[in-house]
Amino acid sequence: MKLHPMIKRSHIQSVKYVKKIPLIAPACIQIQWKTKNQRKQNTWLYLNDDQIAEAIEVLKLHQLLS
């Protein structure tokens, strides 16, 4: 696992929610942003069933996910 520093909101290009596929893949959120040298970076957040609703609510509150 790799830790990233805090991502500035202005650098975020897209946020996607990928639904959970039972027994195959957990639900996850993909965040794509550009770094200082304009390289594209991706981060995947894998969530438990308990965390999905709260994460989506926070992302919608900050208008990152529609």
C-alpha positions, 0 to 999 in steps of 0.5 A: 500500500502506498500513502499519498499526501493530501490532494488539492481539490483543484488538482482532482480531475475525476471521481468515479464510484464503482459498484460492488460485485458480490463475491468478486470485487468490493465497492471502490472509488477511483480518484484521478488527479494531476501532480505538479509535473502534470502526470496523471495519478490514480487512487482507489479507495476500497470500502466496506458495506458500512462505509459506502453510504457515508463516503458517497454522501461526503463526495456529493457534499463536496460536489466531487461526485454527482 
